């Protein structure tokens, strides 16, 4: 079997490619990436050492995808992942990558009769509806009452029945539109497809930023002595997200590749679940413990237009179908992130904080 991982030098893609190669030693793994995101080049030595082929290309260009050759399965991880993408200027890149790029990937999959696993996002759910949940303050977090529930939500989290009417950011809109294309290709051309709407994913080799990869950003800022800010919802750091360890996601994708018929045609919410949920204020305490010091944290009470106060994944459907469930909680995730940050500080501090990187360090990976 030959597996193509688009976005294969990114955080999710590179971890998937190397993990799948280790778990499926008889398979050929090909990572496909345009290397646009700062730090993605540091994945190349890891891919090479793991025995993963690399093709430099862009999903916006069908000819580039053709150069990757035939494949039996596609794991579509390519994306412009920032929820802020397009708001400060031209939205062409986020639309062309997340929507048009997915169309090109699907057409390549159709040409080869390949199975498709599409990584979507929890940000397909409308912002105003998530803000409308009956949240209350409980300690250092916002939370739902255990007795409350509504359409597509309960104390256990958000399900795929959550209403989709409303605005969700350009990022979320392009991913939702791409989901529709995935479903149509499955119905029209008989491709076996599965859609995973992932929440926050974190772990080693994530080049975290303020707008994407906030868990690594928070950890690195504590460890390297950088200032942070609680933004939005009063500036108290009470907003909550669930966090999925990258290794847990890799185990799910491995299972879906091994048994494509079991999940074919399905859409799942995939995340850390209630046990893996954390507020920014709680995350701060965890990071202080591991860094051995507190970070300077400012407050910006005003809420930006794309911010949400709460999202926790209800994993019950994906667990019932596949048997998969996340097993690495937030503390294990942070332990792994802090260990990685400490080991590779010379490489990571320049990359994460936008200072001049030393090329010789990038080559060491």
matplotlib code that plots the C-alpha trace (Angstrom):
import matplotlib.pyplot as plt

x = [0.0, 1.2, -0.2, 0.0, -0.1, -0.7, 0.5, 3.1, 5.7, 3.3, 2.8, 0.0, 1.1, 4.7, 3.7, 1.2, 3.6, 6.4, 4.0, 2.3, 5.6, 6.6, 3.3, 3.0, 6.6, 5.5, 3.7, 5.2, 4.6, 4.9, 4.7, 3.6, 4.0, 4.8, 6.9, 5.2, 4.8, 7.9, 9.6, 8.1, 11.5, 12.7, 10.5, 12.4, 15.2, 12.7, 10.8, 13.9, 15.2, 11.8, 11.9, 9.2, 9.5, 9.1, 7.6, 7.8, 4.5, 1.4, -2.2, -3.3, -1.4, -2.8, 0.5, 2.3, 0.0, 0.4, 4.2, 3.6, 2.6, -0.1, -1.4, -3.9, -4.9, -4.9, -4.7, -5.6, -3.9, -3.1, -4.6, -4.2, -5.0, -5.4, -9.0, -7.8, -6.8, -8.1, -9.4, -6.5, -6.3, -6.9, -8.6, -7.3, -4.7, -7.1, -9.8, -7.4, -5.7, -8.5, -11.2, -9.7, -6.7, -9.0, -10.8, -7.5, -6.7, -10.0, -9.6, -6.2, -7.8, -10.5, -7.9, -6.2, -9.4, -7.8, -9.4, -9.6, -9.3, -10.0, -8.9, -11.5, -12.0, -14.3, -14.3, -17.0, -19.5, -20.9, -19.4, -22.6, -24.2, -21.1, -21.2, -24.9, -24.3, -25.5, -22.0, -21.3, -18.1, -16.9, -13.6, -11.0, -13.2, -16.4, -18.5, -21.9, -24.3, -24.3, -28.1, -28.2, -28.4, -29.6, -29.4, -26.0, -24.5, -24.5, -22.1, -20.1, -19.4, -20.4, -21.7, -22.0, -25.7, -24.8, -26.6, -24.4, -26.4, -24.4, -21.0, -17.8, -14.8, -13.3, -11.2, -14.2, -16.2, -13.6, -13.2, -17.0, -17.3, -14.4, -16.3, -19.2, -16.9, -15.5, -19.1, -20.0, -16.9, -17.7, -21.3, -20.6, -17.4, -17.6, -14.6, -14.4, -14.1, -14.1, -14.1, -12.6, -13.5, -10.6, -10.5, -7.2, -4.3, -1.0, 2.3, 6.0, 7.0, 4.1, 5.3, 2.7, 1.6, -0.9, -3.6, -2.9, -1.2, -1.8, -0.9, 2.7, 2.8, 1.7, 4.2, 7.1, 6.3, 6.5, 9.7, 11.5, 10.3, 8.0, 4.9, 1.4, -2.1, -5.5, -7.6, -11.3, -14.3, -13.3, -9.5, -9.7, -8.5, -11.7, -12.3, -12.1, -10.9, -10.3, -6.8, -5.9, -2.4, -1.0, -0.2, -3.9, -4.9, -2.2, -3.7, -7.2, -5.9, -4.0, -7.2, -9.2, -6.7, -6.6, -10.4, -11.7, -15.2, -16.0, -15.9, -16.6, -19.0, -19.0, -18.2, -16.8, -16.0, -12.5, -10.8, -9.5, -13.0, -14.1, -11.2, -8.8, -10.4, -8.6, -9.1, -6.3, -6.1, -5.8, -3.2, -1.2, -1.0, 0.1, 2.8, 4.1, 4.6, 6.6, 8.6, 9.4, 8.3, 5.3, 4.9, 3.9, 0.3, -1.6, -5.3, -7.3, -11.0, -12.4, -13.4, -12.4, -14.9, -13.7, -13.1, -15.3, -15.6, -16.0, -15.5, -15.3, -15.6, -18.1, -16.2, -18.9, -19.8, -16.3, -15.6, -18.7, -17.8, -14.0, -13.3, -10.9, -10.7, -8.1, -5.8, -3.2, -4.6, -3.6, -0.8, 0.8, 0.6, 2.3, 5.0, 5.8, 5.7, 8.0, 10.4, 10.6, 11.0, 13.8, 15.7, 15.5, 15.6, 18.3, 16.2, 12.8, 13.2, 14.1, 11.4, 8.6, 9.3, 10.1, 13.8, 16.5, 16.9, 20.3, 20.1, 22.6, 20.2, 17.3, 19.2, 19.8, 16.1]
y = [0.0, 3.5, 6.3, 10.0, 12.5, 16.0, 18.7, 16.1, 18.4, 20.1, 19.2, 16.8, 15.5, 14.8, 13.0, 10.9, 10.0, 8.9, 7.1, 5.2, 4.2, 2.7, 1.0, -0.2, -1.0, -2.7, 0.4, 3.2, 6.7, 9.9, 13.3, 16.1, 19.7, 23.2, 24.1, 27.5, 27.5, 28.6, 25.6, 23.0, 22.5, 21.1, 18.1, 16.9, 15.2, 13.4, 12.2, 11.0, 9.2, 7.4, 6.2, 8.5, 9.9, 13.6, 15.5, 19.3, 20.5, 22.5, 21.2, 24.3, 22.8, 19.6, 19.0, 18.9, 16.3, 14.2, 14.3, 12.4, 9.4, 6.8, 6.1, 3.7, 6.0, 9.7, 11.4, 15.0, 17.2, 20.2, 23.5, 27.1, 26.4, 29.9, 30.9, 34.5, 33.8, 36.2, 38.8, 41.2, 41.0, 38.9, 35.6, 33.9, 31.6, 30.2, 29.6, 28.2, 25.9, 24.6, 24.3, 24.3, 22.3, 19.7, 19.4, 18.7, 16.1, 14.4, 14.4, 12.7, 10.2, 9.5, 8.9, 6.2, 4.8, 5.7, 5.8, 9.2, 10.4, 14.1, 16.1, 18.8, 21.0, 21.8, 25.3, 24.3, 24.9, 28.4, 31.0, 32.6, 29.2, 28.2, 31.6, 31.0, 27.9, 28.4, 28.7, 29.5, 30.2, 27.2, 28.0, 28.9, 27.9, 28.3, 25.2, 23.7, 22.3, 18.5, 18.5, 20.8, 19.6, 20.8, 20.2, 18.6, 19.4, 18.2, 18.2, 15.6, 17.9, 18.8, 16.2, 16.3, 17.1, 20.6, 23.1, 24.3, 27.5, 30.6, 32.1, 30.3, 32.2, 31.8, 28.9, 27.1, 27.9, 26.5, 23.3, 22.8, 23.4, 20.9, 18.4, 18.6, 17.9, 14.8, 13.5, 14.1, 12.3, 9.4, 9.2, 9.9, 8.0, 5.3, 6.5, 5.2, 8.5, 9.5, 13.0, 13.7, 17.1, 17.6, 19.9, 21.3, 19.0, 19.4, 17.6, 17.6, 19.2, 21.7, 25.2, 26.9, 30.4, 32.7, 31.9, 28.2, 25.7, 27.7, 24.8, 24.7, 28.5, 28.7, 26.1, 27.7, 31.1, 29.9, 27.9, 30.6, 33.6, 35.3, 37.4, 36.1, 37.7, 36.5, 37.8, 38.1, 37.1, 39.5, 38.7, 36.2, 33.1, 31.2, 30.0, 26.2, 23.9, 20.2, 19.0, 15.9, 14.5, 14.0, 10.3, 9.6, 11.1, 8.9, 5.8, 6.7, 7.3, 4.1, 2.2, 4.0, 3.0, -0.6, -0.9, 1.6, 0.0, 0.4, 4.2, 4.8, 7.7, 8.8, 12.2, 12.2, 14.8, 13.9, 15.5, 15.2, 15.0, 16.3, 14.6, 16.5, 19.9, 22.9, 26.6, 29.1, 29.9, 26.1, 25.7, 28.5, 26.6, 23.4, 25.3, 27.2, 23.8, 22.5, 25.6, 26.4, 30.0, 32.1, 34.0, 37.7, 37.6, 40.7, 41.1, 42.2, 41.9, 42.6, 39.5, 39.2, 38.3, 34.7, 33.8, 31.1, 30.6, 26.9, 23.8, 20.2, 17.1, 14.3, 11.3, 8.8, 8.2, 7.6, 5.4, 3.3, 2.7, 2.2, 1.5, 4.4, 6.8, 9.3, 8.0, 10.7, 13.6, 17.2, 16.6, 13.8, 16.1, 19.0, 16.6, 15.6, 19.1, 20.5, 17.6, 18.3, 22.1, 21.5, 19.1, 21.3, 24.8, 26.0, 25.1, 26.0, 29.3, 31.2, 29.5, 29.9, 33.5, 34.8, 35.7, 34.9, 31.1, 29.5, 27.3, 24.7, 24.0, 23.4, 20.7, 18.8, 18.6]
z = [0.0, -0.8, 1.4, 0.4, 3.3, 2.1, 4.3, 5.2, 6.6, 8.9, 12.5, 12.0, 8.7, 9.6, 12.8, 10.9, 8.2, 10.5, 12.8, 10.0, 8.5, 11.9, 12.3, 8.7, 7.8, 4.5, 3.3, 1.3, 2.9, 0.9, 2.5, 0.2, 1.3, -0.1, 3.0, 3.3, 7.1, 9.0, 10.6, 8.3, 6.7, 10.1, 9.5, 6.5, 8.4, 10.6, 7.5, 5.8, 8.9, 9.2, 5.6, 4.4, 0.9, 0.4, -2.6, -2.6, -4.1, -3.6, -3.5, -5.4, -8.4, -9.9, -11.7, -8.4, -7.1, -10.2, -9.6, -6.3, -8.3, -7.6, -4.1, -2.5, 0.4, 0.9, 4.3, 3.5, 6.2, 4.0, 5.2, 6.1, 9.7, 11.2, 12.2, 11.5, 7.9, 5.4, 7.8, 7.5, 3.7, 0.6, 1.5, -1.7, 0.0, 2.6, 0.0, -2.7, -0.2, 2.0, -0.7, -4.2, -2.9, -1.4, -4.8, -6.5, -3.9, -4.3, -8.1, -7.7, -5.3, -7.9, -10.6, -8.5, -6.8, -3.4, 0.0, 1.6, 5.2, 5.4, 8.5, 9.1, 12.1, 15.0, 13.7, 11.2, 14.0, 14.1, 16.4, 17.6, 18.5, 20.5, 22.2, 23.0, 25.1, 28.7, 30.2, 33.8, 35.7, 37.7, 39.4, 36.8, 33.8, 32.0, 32.0, 31.3, 34.0, 34.0, 33.8, 30.7, 27.1, 23.8, 20.0, 19.5, 22.9, 26.5, 29.5, 27.6, 24.7, 21.1, 18.6, 14.9, 15.4, 16.6, 14.2, 11.3, 10.4, 11.0, 10.3, 11.4, 10.0, 6.5, 7.8, 9.1, 6.0, 3.6, 5.6, 5.8, 2.0, 1.5, 3.6, 1.2, -1.7, 0.1, 0.7, -3.0, -4.3, -2.0, -3.3, -7.0, -7.5, -4.9, -2.9, 0.6, 2.6, 6.3, 7.7, 11.1, 12.6, 14.9, 17.9, 19.3, 18.6, 20.4, 20.9, 20.0, 16.7, 16.7, 15.7, 17.9, 17.4, 19.1, 16.5, 16.0, 18.2, 21.4, 23.8, 22.5, 22.4, 26.0, 27.1, 25.2, 26.5, 30.1, 29.5, 27.5, 29.6, 27.1, 27.9, 27.3, 27.2, 28.2, 25.3, 25.1, 27.4, 30.1, 30.0, 32.8, 30.8, 31.5, 27.9, 27.5, 24.7, 24.8, 23.7, 21.7, 21.9, 18.4, 19.2, 20.0, 16.6, 14.9, 16.5, 15.1, 11.6, 11.7, 12.7, 9.9, 7.3, 8.5, 8.3, 5.7, 5.4, 9.1, 8.9, 5.2, 4.6, 8.2, 9.8, 13.3, 16.0, 17.2, 20.3, 23.7, 25.2, 28.6, 30.4, 28.1, 28.5, 30.0, 30.3, 29.7, 33.4, 34.2, 31.4, 33.0, 36.3, 34.6, 32.6, 35.7, 37.5, 34.6, 33.7, 37.4, 37.0, 36.2, 33.0, 32.8, 31.6, 30.5, 29.9, 26.9, 27.9, 24.4, 22.4, 18.8, 16.1, 15.7, 19.3, 21.0, 24.8, 24.9, 22.8, 24.1, 21.9, 22.5, 21.2, 21.8, 18.2, 16.9, 19.9, 19.3, 15.6, 15.9, 19.6, 19.6, 22.5, 23.6, 26.4, 26.8, 28.9, 29.1, 31.7, 29.5, 26.5, 28.4, 29.8, 26.2, 24.9, 27.7, 27.2, 23.5, 24.0, 26.4, 24.2, 21.1, 22.6, 20.2, 17.2, 18.5, 20.3, 17.1, 15.1, 17.6, 18.4, 14.9, 15.4, 12.9, 12.6, 12.1, 9.0, 10.4, 13.3, 10.9, 9.1, 12.3, 13.0]

ax = plt.figure().add_subplot(projection="3d")
ax.plot(x, y, z, "-o")
ax.set_aspect("equal")
plt.show()
